[in-house]
Amino acid sequence: MSLLVYGIPNCNTVKKARTWLDEQGASFVFHDYKKQGVPADRLDDWIGQVGWEVLVNKQGTTWRQLDEATKAGVSDAASAKALMLKQASVIKRPVIEQAGRVLAVGFDEKKAAAVAAAL
């Protein structure tokens, strides 16, 4: 079954994940937040599976550039979802899922192992 990879094409972590998946011969479909938007229904499901705290990338440039009031306003799933829908770049990337199940949020060797197990 094909993987779905959500992210932004010029993100280095997304590039690394896509290259790794290609090298593994994995079949995947890429969903570009910039062109296709953030799928609100998937976002609800991701929050349910991994929690909004995992999805909001507080280490990224987008988060750091937000004003303090906006940052302080992100205190629960609803406020985090509103921010992620408004500013897709604040979502930790990539989100990799298969058959509706989140396999990884972000990408590194440890997460690659979890994705590989699902291939």
N, C-alpha and C positions, 0 to 999 in steps of 0.2 A: 504494500500500500504506500502510496506517495506521501511524502512529507510536505507540510506547508511551512514556509520560512517567511516570517514577517519582519520587515525592517526598512531601512533606508539604504539605497544602493551605494552611496559614497561613504558609509560608515565602515571604518577599518575592521571592526569586529564582525560585521555582517559579511564583508569581503572575505575574511579569513574563514568564516563558517561555510560560505558558499563554495570556496575553493576546496575546503576539506571534504564537503559532501560530494563535489564533482570527482575528487580523487578516490573516494570510496565507491564511486559508481552509483550513488544514491539518486533515486528519482525524486525530484522536489519541484514544487511550484513556488515562485517568489511573489510575495505580496508587498508592493511598494507603498508605504504609508503616504509618501509625498504625492503620488499619482492616484492611488486608489482610496486613500483615507484609512482611518482606523476603523475596523469593523466593530461597532458598538456591542453587538451580540457576543462576539468572540471575547471582547474585553471583559464583559460580565463573567463569562466562563473562566477566563484566565484568573480573574480576581478570586473566583470561587476555588480554583485549583491551587494557586500558589500564593495568593494574598497580594493586596495592593502595594504593600511595603517592598516586595520583591520586584514588582513591575516599575515602580517609580525610581528612576536612576538619579539618586541624589549626589552621585559622584561626577555626573556629566556636565558639560558646558551649559546646556539649556537650563538645568536646575540652578546652577550657580549664577546665571544671569537674571533669574527671576527676582522681583523685589521681595523684601522680607515679609510683607503682608500676604503676598500670594503663597510663599513657602509656608507661613504659619497657618494659612487657611487649609492646607492639605493635612487633614487629621483623621480621615476615615475613608472607607471605600468609595462613598458617593463623591466626596470632594476630590479624591485622587482620580476617579474616572472622569470627572468634568475637566480636570486639567489635562489628562492624557488625550481626551478627545479634542481639546482646543490646541494643544501643543504636542503633536505626536513624537517630537524629538526627545521628550522627557521619558519616554518608555525605554527601558533597558532592552538592548537589541543584541542579537535577534531573538524573537520568540519562535521556537520550533515546536510544531505539533504534528501529531499523526492521529487520524481518526478521532479528532476532538480532544486528545489528551496532550497536555503540555509535556514535552520531553526536556526542554531546556529554555532558560531565560538567560541571555548572555551566552558567551562561548569561550571555552578554554579546554584544555586536555581532559579534565575530569568530566566536564559536561559532554565532550565528544564521545567518551566511553559510554555514557548513558544513551546517547543518540545511536551509536554503533550497535548497541544491544537490541535496539528496536528495528534495525535494518533487516 
